Amino acid sequence: MSRHFRTHTTSRLTFPSSSGGLAITRLPFSSTSSKLLLQQLSSTSPAAAATAVTITTSSPARNLQRARASAAEQGMEEHGKAAVGWAARDDSGVLSPYNFSRRAQKDDDVTIKVLYCGICHTDLHIVKNDWGNAMYPVVPGHEIVGVVTGVGAGVTKFKAGDTVGVGYFVASCRGCECCGNGYENYCAKMVTTCNGVDHDHGGGAATQGGFSDAIVVNEHYVLRGITGNCVGGIRDCQAMLDFAGEHGITAEVEVIKMDYVNTAMERLEKNDVRYRFVIDVAGSSLAGSGDAKI
């Protein structure tokens, strides 16, 4: 027997920190700003007063416009690996072939040929602009599995030929308490794998996701296996995998070609999905050749 879970946006989450539980509440995104409310809770007294901090960040679309203008002024337009993916051009969410450039590989970067990419409901929200922050054209996809094709001179953890994964984010400050505790996904400078703006590594370019043939990622955000997530750490995930192995529970997915992705998105929106969709990116003709699934 298998169990399938749907991920919903969590309005409040508490996890351990060096000075108590850190509770995070996300307020709805607006066209002008999004707010992240951080409350530091006492680990010893539930009645202790909480200290609240509000962080306001600019709209991603506005950040992208400013970054592109700055890059153009300084002659810093991105030059790197040619890539092809499937992108949405507007809030219809319809995906079609899109040619673009990945950034040039840096010393701490890993270049990955994308083999497979899962489809998450987050991808549907992004391409439909449900959160009001879509930066079109946008290539979705943040559940990436691929093979390393190149590494920068400073990369120590990976080599060409390694099978690796990339998750929901590709950058963070790595200096704040959240990053220090392994919760980079709550860093104020976290950059999502798609529909984000990467100032530090990407020269201010919009990030494009795994519905594409290749991606360039800082080695810190490249994974070799399941190492934990916001609802379970390494030990919890290992216990889950051990249980699944003992009882013969395997992943149940519906593997599709890229040409089927728009139908898959429609089915996802209608809840007409029994198993999780996974795109066979490497086995697809990204130029498009009809509607097909495996």
Stockholm file with secondary structure:
# STOCKHOLM 1.0

chainA/1-294         MSRHFRTHTTSRLTFPSSSGGLAITRLPFSSTSSKLLLQQLSSTSPAAAATAVTITTSSPARNLQRARASAAEQGMEEHGKAAVGWAARDDSGVLSPYNFSRRAQKDDDVTIKVLYCGICHTDLHIVKNDWGNAMYPVVPGHEIVGVVTGVGAGVTKFKAGDTVGVGYFVASCRGCECCGNGYENYCAKMVTTCNGVDHDHGGGAATQGGFSDAIVVNEHYVLRGITGNCVGGIRDCQAMLDFAGEHGITAEVEVIKMDYVNTAMERLEKNDVRYRFVIDVAGSSLAGSGDAKI
#=GR chainA/1-294 SS CCCCCCCCCCSCEEEEETTEEEEEEECCCCSSEEEEEEEECCSSCTTSCCEEEEEEEECHHHHHHHHHHHHHHTTCCCCCCEEEEEEECSTTCCEEEEEEECCCCCTTEEEEEEEEEECCHHHHHHHTTTTSCCCSSBCCCCCEEEEEEEECTTCCSCCTTCEEEECSEEECCSSSHHHHTTCGGGCTTCEESSSCEESTTTTTEECCCSSBSEEEEEGGGEESSCCCBTTBCHHHHHHHHHHHHHTTCCCCEEEECGGGHHHHHHHHHTTCCSSEEEEESTTSCTTCCSCCBC
#=GC SS_cons         CCCCCCCCCCSCEEEEETTEEEEEEECCCCSSEEEEEEEECCSSCTTSCCEEEEEEEECHHHHHHHHHHHHHHTTCCCCCCEEEEEEECSTTCCEEEEEEECCCCCTTEEEEEEEEEECCHHHHHHHTTTTSCCCSSBCCCCCEEEEEEEECTTCCSCCTTCEEEECSEEECCSSSHHHHTTCGGGCTTCEESSSCEESTTTTTEECCCSSBSEEEEEGGGEESSCCCBTTBCHHHHHHHHHHHHHTTCCCCEEEECGGGHHHHHHHHHTTCCSSEEEEESTTSCTTCCSCCBC
//
